[in-house]
Amino acid sequence: MTAETPPLFTEPPESLCLLRLSAIGDTTHMVPMVRTLQRAWPQTRLTWVIGGTEAKLLGDLDGVEMVPFKKGSGLAGYRALRRQLADRRFDALALMQVALRAGGLSTAVRTPLRLGFDRARSRDGHGAFINRRIAPNPRTHVLEGFFDFLRALGVEERHLVWDIPVPEPAAERAARVIPDDRPALVISPCSSQRINNFRNWSPEAYAAVAEHAHRAHGLQTVLTGGPTEEERRYAEAITRLADAPVTDLIGATDLKELLGLLGRADAVLCPDSGPAHMATAAGTPVIGLYATSNPDRTGPYLSRRWVVNRYPDALQRTLGKGVDEVAWGQRVRDPAAMDLITVADVTGRLDELLATPADQRLAPPQP
């Protein structure tokens, strides 16, 4: 049986294990939490059990021992993790993912204190793998949920620092694609979700925005994304339809190269997906396209001003309910929902963003 308790530590512990496997966006959200921990408890040894793909982006964070787990490795992967941690003991575990796979993996971590989510944010048997819970904090952003773990541990500070390293070869390639004298809009048109993915806007609409960006602001467009068939189809359609310079890098970058590109862009345009949060980490404003998910929960944390939010409209059309009437995290499963976002919505955001002084484009959401 678990219970909500006062802070677990009044003095820094010697060691702490964090477990959050995925996804790219969520693990990116964890970076400010990790950096805050390191400032508050500089002597505490931090170990992070992380997904193998996510480790390719975050595995070189300084001061953090990364333990990658290859998702899809089955029982062999579970046994390998157990062997790797067999001789280790931690003062506490922060189990920061509610998926059953994460809970099962957490049993490899030997510790007397197993901190997890409050009941409202739990599912998939999460409560069976923990013996302490963070305090409830309903209807909040995913990143705020990670800072809830810090408060439960005993750290009240918060530092919104994303300093994910970009290796020199990746930075040099990004500079060749987006040199200092060529302003750019990066479009990452597709979410990587492959099952019932209704987050993607149309190629025709993206092409129209690329034309406006070039005509009104002199921006080149750079397309980024993975090598899937759908993303290749998007790339071909956008480059064919847009009467504007388009550089197609879909399927042609690794995560570090993508981070470098996002950091050199003037703005990033994408749906609810990992690049929205990578761009935030890179210090670039994001025009997020949200109709099937709630940007107050999963939007780009420092770019809420620039989000095009048709989520309330999509809820009303599909469920006949308002945002306050549905569960936090409710998704809209309607393939036509993204059509509620117009080209004028997006070009208007882009115009306003570029008219704003660069040092005023990013800001955390107001309480």
C-alpha positions as CSV (number, residue, x, y, z in Angstrom):
1,M,0.0,0.0,0.0
2,T,1.3,3.5,-0.9
3,A,0.8,6.8,0.7
4,E,1.5,10.5,-0.1
5,T,4.3,11.6,2.3
6,P,6.4,14.7,3.2
7,P,9.7,15.1,1.2
8,L,11.7,11.9,1.2
9,F,15.0,13.6,1.9
10,T,16.0,16.5,4.1
11,E,19.7,15.9,3.2
12,P,20.9,14.9,-0.3
13,P,21.1,11.2,-0.8
14,E,24.2,9.5,-2.1
15,S,22.5,7.9,-5.1
16,L,19.3,8.2,-7.1
17,C,18.0,6.2,-10.0
18,L,15.6,7.8,-12.5
19,L,13.6,5.5,-14.8
20,R,12.0,7.1,-17.9
21,L,12.4,5.2,-21.1
22,S,10.6,7.2,-23.7
23,A,9.6,9.1,-25.8
24,I,11.9,11.7,-27.3
25,G,9.7,14.6,-26.2
26,D,9.1,13.3,-22.7
27,T,12.8,12.5,-22.1
28,T,13.7,16.0,-23.3
29,H,11.3,17.4,-20.7
30,M,13.4,15.6,-18.1
31,V,16.6,17.6,-18.8
32,P,15.6,20.6,-16.7
33,M,14.6,18.3,-13.9
34,V,18.0,16.6,-14.0
35,R,19.9,19.9,-14.2
36,T,17.9,21.2,-11.2
37,L,18.8,18.0,-9.2
38,Q,22.5,18.4,-10.1
39,R,22.5,22.0,-8.8
40,A,20.6,21.2,-5.6
41,W,22.4,18.0,-4.9
42,P,25.8,18.1,-6.6
43,Q,27.2,15.2,-4.7
44,T,24.3,12.8,-5.5
45,R,25.1,10.2,-8.1
46,L,22.4,10.1,-10.8
47,T,21.7,7.0,-12.8
48,W,19.0,7.2,-15.6
49,V,17.5,4.0,-17.1
50,I,16.5,5.3,-20.6
51,G,15.3,3.9,-23.9
52,G,18.0,3.1,-26.4
53,T,16.8,5.5,-29.0
54,E,16.4,8.3,-26.5
55,A,20.0,7.6,-25.3
56,K,21.3,8.6,-28.7
57,L,20.0,12.1,-28.0
58,L,20.7,12.4,-24.3
59,G,23.4,9.8,-23.6
60,D,26.1,12.4,-23.3
61,L,24.6,14.6,-20.7
62,D,27.4,15.3,-18.3
63,G,27.2,14.0,-14.7
64,V,24.6,11.4,-15.4
65,E,25.2,7.7,-15.8
66,M,23.0,6.4,-18.6
67,V,21.7,2.8,-18.7
68,P,20.1,2.3,-22.1
69,F,17.4,-0.3,-22.5
70,K,16.5,-1.4,-26.0
71,K,12.8,-1.5,-26.3
72,G,11.7,-4.6,-28.1
73,S,14.4,-6.7,-26.6
74,G,11.9,-8.8,-24.7
75,L,12.9,-11.0,-21.7
76,A,16.5,-10.9,-22.8
77,G,16.6,-7.2,-22.3
78,Y,15.0,-7.4,-18.9
79,R,17.5,-10.0,-17.8
80,A,20.4,-8.0,-19.1
81,L,19.3,-5.0,-17.1
82,R,18.8,-7.0,-14.0
83,R,22.4,-8.4,-14.4
84,Q,23.8,-4.9,-15.0
85,L,22.2,-3.6,-11.8
86,A,22.5,-6.7,-9.7
87,D,25.3,-5.4,-7.5
88,R,23.9,-1.9,-7.2
89,R,21.8,-0.3,-4.5
90,F,20.2,3.1,-4.7
91,D,18.8,5.4,-2.0
92,A,15.7,5.9,-4.1
93,L,14.1,5.3,-7.4
94,A,12.0,7.8,-9.3
95,L,9.7,5.8,-11.5
96,M,8.7,8.5,-13.9
97,Q,6.7,6.4,-16.4
98,V,3.5,4.6,-15.9
99,A,3.7,2.0,-18.7
100,L,3.7,-1.6,-17.6
101,R,7.0,-2.2,-19.3
102,A,8.6,0.5,-17.2
103,G,7.1,-0.9,-14.1
104,G,8.4,-4.3,-14.8
105,L,11.9,-3.0,-15.5
106,S,11.9,-1.0,-12.3
107,T,12.0,-4.3,-10.4
108,A,15.7,-4.6,-11.4
109,V,16.4,-1.5,-9.3
110,R,17.3,-2.3,-5.7
111,T,16.1,0.5,-3.4
112,P,14.0,0.9,-0.2
113,L,12.2,4.0,-1.7
114,R,10.2,3.7,-4.9
115,L,8.6,7.0,-5.8
116,G,5.9,7.1,-8.5
117,F,3.0,9.1,-9.7
118,D,-0.1,10.0,-7.7
119,R,-3.2,7.9,-8.3
120,A,-4.8,10.2,-10.8
121,R,-1.8,9.9,-13.1
122,S,-1.3,6.2,-12.6
123,R,-2.4,3.3,-14.9
124,D,-1.1,-0.1,-16.0
125,G,-0.6,-1.3,-12.5
126,H,1.9,1.5,-11.7
127,G,1.0,1.4,-8.0
128,A,2.3,-2.2,-7.7
129,F,5.8,-1.0,-8.4
130,I,6.1,1.9,-6.0
131,N,5.8,2.6,-2.3
132,R,5.6,6.4,-2.3
133,R,3.6,8.8,-4.5
134,I,4.1,12.4,-5.6
135,A,1.4,14.9,-4.6
136,P,-1.5,15.3,-6.9
137,N,-1.2,18.1,-9.4
138,P,-4.2,17.8,-11.7
139,R,-4.4,19.1,-15.3
140,T,-0.8,20.2,-15.6
141,H,1.9,19.9,-18.3
142,V,4.0,16.8,-18.6
143,L,7.1,18.8,-17.7
144,E,5.5,20.1,-14.5
145,G,4.8,16.5,-13.6
146,F,8.5,15.8,-13.6
147,F,9.2,18.7,-11.3
148,D,6.5,17.2,-9.0
149,F,9.0,14.4,-8.4
150,L,11.6,16.9,-7.3
151,R,9.3,18.4,-4.8
152,A,8.5,15.0,-3.4
153,L,12.2,14.2,-3.1
154,G,12.8,17.5,-1.2
155,V,14.0,19.9,-3.9
156,E,11.9,23.1,-4.4
157,E,14.2,24.8,-6.9
158,R,13.6,24.7,-10.6
159,H,16.0,25.6,-13.4
160,L,14.7,25.6,-17.0
161,V,18.0,24.6,-18.5
162,W,18.3,22.5,-21.6
163,D,21.9,22.0,-22.5
164,I,21.9,18.8,-24.6
165,P,25.3,18.6,-26.3
166,V,25.6,18.8,-30.1
167,P,28.8,17.2,-31.3
168,E,31.0,19.3,-33.6
169,P,30.3,17.2,-36.8
170,A,26.5,17.6,-36.3
171,A,26.9,21.3,-35.6
172,E,29.0,21.7,-38.7
173,R,26.5,19.9,-40.9
174,A,23.7,22.0,-39.5
175,A,25.6,25.2,-40.3
176,R,26.1,24.1,-43.9
177,V,22.4,23.5,-44.3
178,I,21.3,26.7,-42.4
179,P,24.2,29.2,-42.6
180,D,24.1,32.4,-40.5
181,D,23.0,34.5,-43.5
182,R,20.1,32.3,-44.6
183,P,17.1,32.4,-42.2
184,A,15.1,29.2,-42.2
185,L,11.8,27.7,-41.2
186,V,12.2,24.0,-40.2
187,I,9.1,21.9,-40.9
188,S,8.9,18.5,-39.3
189,P,5.6,17.6,-40.8
190,C,4.8,14.2,-39.2
191,S,4.3,12.7,-35.8
192,S,6.1,9.3,-35.4
193,Q,2.9,7.7,-34.0
194,R,1.9,5.1,-36.5
195,I,-1.3,3.6,-35.0
196,N,-4.4,5.8,-35.3
197,N,-2.2,8.8,-35.9
198,F,-4.4,11.8,-36.6
199,R,-1.9,14.4,-35.7
200,N,-0.6,15.2,-39.2
201,W,-1.6,18.3,-41.1
202,S,-1.8,18.1,-44.9
203,P,1.2,18.4,-47.3
204,E,-0.8,21.1,-49.3
205,A,-1.1,23.2,-46.2
206,Y,2.6,22.9,-45.3
207,A,3.5,23.8,-48.9
208,A,1.4,27.0,-48.6
209,V,3.1,28.0,-45.4
210,A,6.6,27.4,-47.0
211,E,5.6,29.7,-49.9
212,H,4.4,32.4,-47.4
213,A,7.6,32.1,-45.3
214,H,9.7,32.6,-48.4
215,R,7.6,35.4,-50.0
216,A,6.9,37.4,-46.8
217,H,10.1,36.7,-44.8
218,G,12.8,35.4,-47.1
219,L,12.9,32.1,-45.3
220,Q,14.1,28.9,-46.8
221,T,12.3,25.8,-45.7
222,V,14.1,22.7,-44.4
223,L,12.1,19.5,-44.0
224,T,13.1,17.0,-41.3
225,G,11.7,13.7,-40.1
226,G,12.2,10.0,-40.1
227,P,12.6,7.5,-43.0
228,T,9.0,6.1,-42.9
229,E,7.0,5.8,-46.1
230,E,4.5,8.4,-44.9
231,E,7.2,10.9,-44.2
232,R,8.8,10.3,-47.6
233,R,5.3,10.9,-49.2
234,Y,5.0,14.2,-47.3
235,A,8.5,15.3,-48.4
236,E,7.8,14.6,-52.1
237,A,4.4,16.3,-52.0
238,I,5.6,19.4,-50.1
239,T,8.7,19.9,-52.4
240,R,6.5,19.4,-55.5
241,L,3.7,21.8,-54.4
242,A,5.7,24.6,-52.8
243,D,6.8,27.5,-55.1
244,A,9.7,28.2,-52.7
245,P,13.2,26.9,-51.8
246,V,12.8,23.6,-49.9
247,T,15.6,21.5,-48.6
248,D,14.5,17.9,-48.0
249,L,16.3,16.2,-45.2
250,I,13.6,13.8,-44.2
251,G,15.2,10.5,-43.3
252,A,18.7,12.0,-43.7
253,T,19.6,13.2,-40.1
254,D,20.3,11.5,-36.8
255,L,19.0,12.9,-33.6
256,K,22.1,15.1,-32.9
257,E,22.0,16.5,-36.4
258,L,18.4,17.2,-36.0
259,L,19.0,19.0,-32.8
260,G,21.7,21.1,-34.5
261,L,19.3,22.1,-37.3
262,L,16.5,23.0,-35.0
263,G,18.9,25.2,-33.0
264,R,19.8,27.2,-36.1
265,A,16.2,27.7,-37.4
266,D,14.3,31.0,-36.9
267,A,11.2,28.9,-36.2
268,V,10.0,25.3,-36.2
269,L,6.6,24.1,-37.5
270,C,5.3,20.7,-36.4
271,P,2.4,18.8,-34.9
272,D,2.5,17.2,-31.4
273,S,5.8,15.4,-31.7
274,G,9.3,15.0,-30.4
275,P,10.8,17.8,-32.5
276,A,8.6,20.4,-30.8
277,H,10.3,19.6,-27.6
278,M,13.8,19.2,-29.1
279,A,13.4,22.7,-30.6
280,T,12.5,24.0,-27.2
281,A,15.7,22.5,-25.8
282,A,17.6,24.1,-28.7
283,G,16.2,27.5,-27.9
284,T,14.0,27.9,-31.0
285,P,10.3,29.0,-31.0
286,V,7.8,26.4,-32.1
287,I,4.6,26.8,-34.0
288,G,2.8,23.7,-32.7
289,L,-0.2,22.4,-34.5
290,Y,-2.7,21.0,-32.0
291,A,-6.2,19.6,-32.7
292,T,-6.1,16.0,-31.5
293,S,-4.2,16.6,-28.3
294,N,-4.2,19.2,-25.6
295,P,-1.3,21.7,-25.8
296,D,-1.7,22.6,-22.2
297,R,-0.5,19.1,-21.4
298,T,1.9,18.3,-24.2
299,G,2.6,21.6,-26.0
300,P,6.1,23.1,-26.6
301,Y,6.8,24.4,-23.1
302,L,8.3,27.8,-23.9
303,S,6.2,28.4,-27.1
304,R,2.6,28.2,-25.9
305,R,2.1,31.7,-27.3
306,W,2.7,30.4,-30.8
307,V,0.6,27.2,-30.7
308,V,-2.3,26.9,-33.0
309,N,-4.9,25.3,-30.7
310,R,-8.0,23.8,-32.3
311,Y,-8.2,21.1,-29.7
312,P,-11.3,22.7,-28.0
313,D,-13.0,22.9,-31.4
314,A,-12.2,19.2,-32.2
315,L,-13.5,18.1,-28.8
316,Q,-16.8,19.9,-29.4
317,R,-17.2,18.5,-32.9
318,T,-16.3,14.9,-32.1
319,L,-17.5,14.5,-28.4
320,G,-19.8,17.5,-27.9
321,K,-17.7,18.4,-24.8
322,G,-15.4,21.1,-23.6
323,V,-11.8,20.7,-22.4
324,D,-12.9,20.8,-18.7
325,E,-15.4,18.0,-19.3
326,V,-13.0,15.4,-20.5
327,A,-10.1,13.5,-18.9
328,W,-6.8,15.2,-18.9
329,G,-4.9,13.7,-21.8
330,Q,-8.1,12.9,-23.8
331,R,-7.2,12.5,-27.4
332,V,-9.4,13.2,-30.4
333,R,-9.5,10.2,-32.7
334,D,-10.8,11.9,-35.8
335,P,-8.9,11.9,-39.0
336,A,-10.4,15.3,-40.0
337,A,-9.5,17.1,-36.8
338,M,-6.3,18.6,-38.1
339,D,-8.3,20.2,-41.0
340,L,-9.7,22.6,-38.4
341,I,-6.3,24.3,-38.5
342,T,-6.1,26.8,-41.5
343,V,-3.1,28.0,-43.4
344,A,-4.1,31.5,-42.2
345,D,-3.9,30.4,-38.6
346,V,-0.3,29.3,-39.1
347,T,1.0,32.1,-41.3
348,G,-0.5,34.6,-38.8
349,R,1.4,32.9,-36.0
350,L,4.6,33.0,-38.1
351,D,4.2,36.7,-38.9
352,E,3.6,37.6,-35.3
353,L,6.5,35.5,-34.1
354,L,9.0,37.0,-36.6
355,A,7.7,40.5,-35.7
356,T,8.6,39.8,-32.0
357,P,12.1,40.6,-30.8
358,A,14.2,37.5,-30.7
359,D,14.8,37.7,-26.9
360,Q,11.0,37.8,-26.2
361,R,9.9,34.8,-28.3
362,L,10.3,32.2,-25.7
363,A,8.7,32.2,-22.2
364,P,7.4,29.6,-19.7
365,P,3.7,29.4,-19.3
366,Q,2.1,31.6,-16.7
367,P,0.8,29.8,-13.5
